[in-house]
Amino acid sequence: MSQVISVVTNPLALAALAILVLGVALQRAHVQNHVSFRVFWLILILAVLGNVGYLISAMYTKDAVLRGTVRDVSGNAISQAVIDLQGTGRTASFDDGNFEISVPYSRTSKKYTVTINAFGFQTSTKIIDGPQPDYQSITLQQQKLSIEDLIELHDQVGITQNIGDPAVSINFRIKKQFQTDVRLTFFQMDLYTSHGEKITLSPSFMQINNQPAPNYLGGINLRDAFANAEISLLFEKSQFARIAMQSQLTQASGPFWWQTECSRKEGLDDTSLNALKSYFGSAFWWKENSYKGIISYRINNDSGTYRQDFSVNQLDSGKLANISGKLWRCGGVAFDMNQIPNLSFVDSDSANFIFTSSTSTF
């Protein structure tokens, strides 16, 4: 209808201007032809009516514009949110969260149905008063994310044997960068053997793209530029027992007890040797076995777990067990005081890490 009115009234509006010019010209020329003047006034009246119609159409048949902004509950702008105006079209929000959709007059309505979608947020549907809608401030609630939404877990785990302690590393890739705060934290691994033995491990070391990243042990904010980053995270047993044992040996045999020529012959007294025997006797050692790791994580305030199963074969368990034999070899206990935080003893007899395949269950 608006197009029809424009087609009719616009030429009439132009005709009014032309008739006014013609009328002035006729008067100056003193034209007295009554027929001409009647025609002139008739066209002038029609032109005036056309202008009135044009003004009415401009006032009541104009297009509408839906404008607004999309933000999260913290007030952060959400970019690339899809705003779908039912029956009209859709657009996406800009980096500052603002959006705009034009509504042709033929599609204006007393009510508009708008659906807003953004990755990581719950879909929102609003009914907005029309035909000329007010500015819309839209707030989206964060969607509960799963671990699979955030990372691609690699099927290979690394295992190593710290002195008296097991250690397990997991590896994964960050899938994407988020537009709002999404904090991912790993805080525990419960390691189970097929015999029912359970050991709790804690995060102790992290690498991002092969670079140490100790500041992120407490959590990674995926709003930062971590898209496609490769992460390695090491879980270890609590080191308090080892530190306590080291303190006891230092107190008994001096600060250089670990440099004794041969703990089996000279150097360490019976008290120190008994402390070592007790420590290593109660320690966990990798054996040929099947293992189940239950990894606990938190996404913002939502907690969850997933399972990662792997096995250690006889050859690999033998390599890792070689560390135990260092206890009674010359050079003292196999403590490498220079390796921090991983105290695995590395020489020709023992591997630092054994890598094995795993299966994951979410």
C-alpha positions in Angstrom: 0.0 0.0 0.0 2.8 2.4 0.9 4.3 1.9 -2.6 1.0 2.6 -4.3 0.6 5.9 -2.3 4.1 6.9 -3.2 3.5 6.2 -6.9 0.3 8.4 -6.9 1.3 11.2 -4.6 4.8 11.9 -5.6 3.9 12.9 -9.2 1.0 15.0 -7.9 3.4 16.8 -5.5 5.7 17.5 -8.4 2.7 18.7 -10.5 1.7 21.1 -7.8 5.0 22.8 -8.1 4.7 22.9 -11.9 1.2 24.4 -11.7 2.2 27.1 -9.3 5.0 28.1 -11.7 2.5 28.0 -14.6 0.0 30.1 -12.7 2.5 32.8 -12.0 3.5 32.8 -15.6 -0.1 33.1 -16.8 -0.8 36.0 -14.5 2.2 37.9 -15.6 1.2 37.2 -19.2 -2.4 38.6 -18.3 -4.0 35.5 -19.8 -7.8 35.9 -19.5 -8.9 32.6 -20.8 -11.4 31.3 -18.2 -11.0 27.8 -19.4 -7.3 27.8 -18.9 -7.8 29.2 -15.4 -10.4 26.6 -14.6 -8.0 23.9 -15.7 -5.3 25.5 -13.7 -7.3 25.6 -10.5 -8.5 22.1 -11.0 -5.0 20.7 -11.4 -3.8 22.9 -8.5 -6.5 21.4 -6.2 -5.6 17.9 -7.2 -1.9 18.7 -6.6 -2.7 20.0 -3.2 -4.7 16.9 -2.4 -1.7 14.9 -3.6 0.6 16.7 -1.2 -1.8 16.1 1.6 -1.9 12.5 0.7 1.9 12.4 0.6 2.2 14.0 4.0 -0.3 11.5 5.4 1.7 8.6 3.9 4.9 10.0 5.3 3.4 10.2 8.8 1.5 6.9 8.9 3.0 4.5 6.4 6.7 4.8 7.2 9.0 1.9 7.7 10.0 0.8 11.3 13.4 0.1 12.7 14.1 -2.3 15.5 17.3 -1.3 17.4 18.9 -2.6 20.5 21.9 -4.2 22.3 22.6 -7.7 23.5 24.6 -8.3 26.7 25.3 -10.9 29.3 24.3 -10.7 33.0 27.6 -9.0 33.8 26.9 -6.3 31.2 29.5 -7.5 28.7 28.6 -7.0 25.0 27.8 -10.2 23.1 28.9 -10.0 19.5 27.6 -12.2 16.7 24.3 -12.9 18.5 21.7 -13.7 15.9 18.5 -11.6 16.2 15.6 -13.2 14.2 12.6 -11.0 13.7 9.8 -13.3 12.8 8.4 -12.8 9.3 10.9 -10.1 8.4 14.5 -11.2 8.6 17.6 -11.5 10.8 20.8 -9.8 11.6 23.8 -10.2 13.9 25.0 -8.0 16.7 28.2 -6.0 16.3 31.3 -6.1 18.5 29.7 -3.6 20.8 26.5 -5.8 21.1 24.3 -3.3 19.1 22.0 -4.4 16.3 19.5 -2.9 13.9 16.7 -4.4 11.6 14.6 -2.4 9.2 10.9 -3.4 9.0 9.1 -2.4 5.7 5.7 -0.7 6.2 4.0 -3.6 4.7 5.3 -5.8 7.5 4.9 -3.5 10.5 2.7 -4.9 13.2 1.3 -4.1 16.6 3.4 -7.0 18.0 6.8 -8.4 17.0 8.3 -11.8 17.9 12.1 -11.7 18.2 14.3 -14.6 18.9 17.9 -14.1 20.0 20.6 -16.8 19.8 24.3 -16.7 20.8 26.7 -19.5 21.3 27.1 -20.3 25.0 23.9 -18.6 26.0 20.3 -19.7 26.4 18.0 -18.8 23.6 15.7 -15.9 24.4 12.3 -15.0 22.7 10.7 -11.6 23.3 7.3 -10.1 22.3 7.9 -6.4 21.4 5.2 -3.7 21.1 4.9 -2.1 17.6 4.5 -0.8 15.1 7.4 1.6 16.0 9.4 -0.5 18.6 11.3 1.2 21.4 15.1 0.6 21.9 15.6 -2.9 23.2 18.1 -3.9 25.9 18.4 -7.7 25.8 20.2 -9.7 28.5 21.1 -13.4 27.8 21.6 -16.0 30.5 24.7 -18.1 30.1 24.0 -21.7 29.0 25.3 -24.6 31.0 28.3 -25.8 29.0 29.7 -29.3 28.9 33.4 -30.1 28.8 32.9 -31.3 25.2 31.8 -27.8 24.2 35.2 -26.4 25.4 38.0 -28.9 24.6 39.0 -31.7 22.3 40.6 -34.4 24.5 43.5 -36.3 23.0 43.5 -40.0 23.5 47.1 -40.2 24.7 48.1 -39.8 28.3 51.6 -39.6 29.7 52.7 -41.4 32.9 55.8 -41.0 34.9 57.2 -42.1 38.3 58.3 -39.3 40.6 60.2 -40.5 43.6 57.6 -42.6 45.3 54.8 -40.8 43.6 52.8 -41.4 40.3 52.2 -38.7 37.9 49.7 -38.5 34.9 49.5 -35.9 32.2 46.5 -35.3 30.1 46.5 -33.4 26.8 43.7 -31.5 25.0 43.0 -28.6 22.6 40.9 -25.6 23.3 38.1 -25.5 20.7 37.3 -21.8 20.5 37.6 -18.4 22.1 34.4 -17.2 23.9 33.0 -13.7 23.9 32.3 -13.8 27.6 34.0 -15.2 30.7 34.1 -19.0 30.6 36.5 -20.3 33.3 37.7 -23.9 33.0 39.4 -25.4 36.0 40.8 -28.9 36.6 41.2 -29.6 40.3 41.6 -33.4 40.8 42.2 -36.8 39.3 41.1 -39.9 41.2 43.3 -42.8 39.9 41.9 -46.3 40.3 43.6 -49.7 39.7 41.8 -52.8 38.7 42.3 -54.0 42.3 40.4 -51.2 43.7 43.3 -49.1 44.9 42.6 -45.4 44.8 45.1 -42.5 44.7 44.1 -38.8 44.5 46.3 -36.6 42.3 46.3 -32.8 42.0 47.3 -30.5 39.2 51.0 -29.5 39.6 52.2 -28.3 36.2 50.7 -26.9 33.0 52.0 -26.2 29.5 50.3 -24.1 26.9 51.7 -24.6 23.3 54.8 -26.3 24.9 55.4 -23.3 27.1 55.2 -23.4 30.9 52.1 -21.7 32.2 52.0 -22.0 36.0 49.7 -18.9 36.3 46.8 -20.9 34.7 46.9 -23.9 37.1 44.0 -22.2 39.0 41.9 -22.0 35.8 41.8 -20.8 32.2 39.5 -18.1 31.1 38.5 -19.0 27.6 37.6 -15.4 26.8 41.3 -15.0 26.4 43.0 -15.8 23.1 43.3 -19.6 23.6 41.5 -20.8 20.5 43.2 -24.0 19.2 45.8 -23.9 22.0 47.4 -27.2 22.9 47.4 -27.9 26.7 49.3 -30.4 28.8 48.3 -30.7 32.4 50.3 -32.8 34.9 48.6 -34.4 38.0 50.7 -35.6 40.9 50.3 -36.9 44.4 50.7 -34.5 47.2 54.3 -33.7 47.8 54.0 -33.1 51.6 55.2 -36.6 52.5 58.3 -36.3 50.4 59.1 -32.8 51.7 58.7 -34.1 55.3 61.0 -37.0 54.6 63.6 -34.7 53.0 63.4 -32.5 56.1 64.0 -35.5 58.3 67.0 -36.6 56.3 68.5 -33.2 56.2 68.1 -32.8 60.0 69.7 -36.2 60.6 72.5 -36.2 58.0 73.0 -32.6 57.0 72.0 -30.7 53.9 74.1 -32.8 51.5 72.8 -36.2 52.5 71.8 -36.9 48.9 75.4 -36.6 47.8 76.6 -39.6 49.8 78.8 -41.8 47.9 76.8 -44.9 48.4 73.9 -45.2 50.8 74.3 -48.9 51.1 77.9 -48.7 52.5 78.4 -45.4 54.2 76.9 -42.0 54.8 73.3 -42.4 55.8 72.7 -43.6 59.4 70.1 -46.2 60.3 67.5 -43.5 61.1 67.8 -42.0 57.7 67.7 -45.4 56.0 64.6 -46.5 57.9 62.9 -43.2 56.9 63.7 -44.0 53.3 62.5 -47.6 53.6 59.2 -46.4 55.2 58.7 -43.8 52.5 59.4 -46.0 49.6 57.6 -49.0 51.1 54.3 -47.1 51.3 54.7 -45.4 47.9 52.8 -46.1 44.8 54.6 -47.8 41.9 53.3 -48.4 38.4 52.6 -52.0 37.6 51.3 -53.9 34.7 47.6 -53.1 35.1 44.5 -51.3 33.9 43.8 -47.9 35.3 40.8 -45.6 35.5 41.2 -41.8 35.9 38.2 -39.8 37.1 39.1 -36.1 36.3 37.1 -33.5 38.2 36.6 -30.1 36.6 34.6 -26.9 36.9 33.2 -24.6 34.2 32.4 -21.3 35.9 30.3 -22.5 38.9 29.2 -25.9 37.4 31.2 -29.0 38.4 31.5 -32.2 36.4 33.7 -35.2 35.8 34.8 -37.4 32.9 36.6 -40.7 32.8 39.9 -41.6 31.0 41.0 -45.3 30.9 44.4 -46.6 30.1 46.7 -49.5 30.6 50.4 -50.0 31.5 52.1 -53.0 30.0 54.9 -55.0 31.5 57.7 -53.3 29.5 56.7 -49.8 30.5 56.1 -50.7 34.2 59.6 -52.2 34.2 61.1 -49.0 33.0 59.3 -47.0 35.6 60.1 -49.4 38.4 63.9 -48.9 37.7 63.6 -45.8 39.8 63.0 -48.0 42.9 66.4 -49.7 42.4 68.2 -46.3 42.6 67.5 -46.3 46.3 70.3 -48.8 47.0 72.7 -47.6 44.3 75.8 -45.4 44.7 74.8 -41.8 44.5 72.1 -42.1 47.1 68.4 -42.0 46.6 67.4 -41.1 43.1 66.5 -37.5 44.0 67.4 -35.1 41.2 67.4 -31.8 43.1 67.6 -29.8 39.9 64.3 -31.0 38.3 61.5 -28.8 39.4 58.6 -29.5 39.7 59.0 -33.0 38.2 61.6 -34.9 40.2 61.7 -38.0 38.0 65.1 -39.5 37.8 66.3 -39.5 34.2 69.2 -41.6 33.0 69.8 -44.4 30.6 67.8 -46.9 32.7 64.5 -45.0 33.2 62.2 -43.0 31.0 60.9 -39.7 32.0 57.5 -40.2 30.5 55.7 -43.3 29.1 52.9 -42.4 26.6 50.0 -44.7 26.2 46.6 -44.5 24.5 43.4 -44.0 26.4 39.7 -44.0 26.0 37.5 -41.2 27.3 33.9 -41.3 28.6 32.0 -38.0 29.2 
